[in-house]
Amino acid sequence: MSCPICGSKYKEKMPQIGKHINSRCVFCHTLFGIKDTNDCCVYCTYSDKICPKAQMKIKKNK
C-alpha cells in the first residue's frame, strides 16, 4: 500500500471479503479513500496488487 498523503509504502494484509473504501496510513495516520469511482476499493487504488474480488472478476472474464 502507498499512502497518497505522505508517500510511505507499507505492507497490509488484504481482507478476503467486503469492500474497503477507506484505509488509514500506518505512518502518518491519515484516513484516505478511493480516488476513482471505477476502483473497487482502496487496495485497487493504492496497492501494487488488486484485491481478491477484482482478481476473481479477471479470472471469470478469461
N, C-alpha and C positions, 0 to 999 in steps of 0.2 A: 504494500500500500504506500502511496506517496501523498503526503499532506499538501493540499493546494495553497495553504497559508504560509507555512514555514519551510516547505520543501523537504522535510525529513522523510526518509524511507524506512519502513519497518515491516516486519512480518506479522501477519494476523491470520488466525485460522478462520476460513470462511464457513459460516453456518450452512448446513446442508438443506435447510428448509427456511421458508419465509423470505420476504422481500425487505431488504435493508436499505432504506433510503437515506439514512444518516450514519455517520461514524464520528468518533472523537479521536483526534491525534494523541498518541501516547507521549509525545514530547511537549507540544505547546498547549494541549488540551482544548483546542478549538473544535467545535462541533461543525461539521460540514456535510453537505448532501450532494445528491446527483446534480450535475450541471446541464444535462441534456435530457429532455423528456423521452427520447428514444432509448436511453440507457435503462437497463433492467434494475440496477442497484448501484450502490457506491463502489462495489468491487469491480463492476464492469467499467465504471468511470475512472477510478483512481488506482487500480491494481494492474500489474503486468499480466494477470490471468483473469479470464472471465469466470463468473460464478457458476456453480454446478447446474443451476436452472438454465442458463444460457448455453452451457456445454451440451445439455440434453437436447435442446432445440436444434443445435447444429447437427448432432448425430441423427436425429429424426429426419432432417432435410437432405441427408446424403443418400 
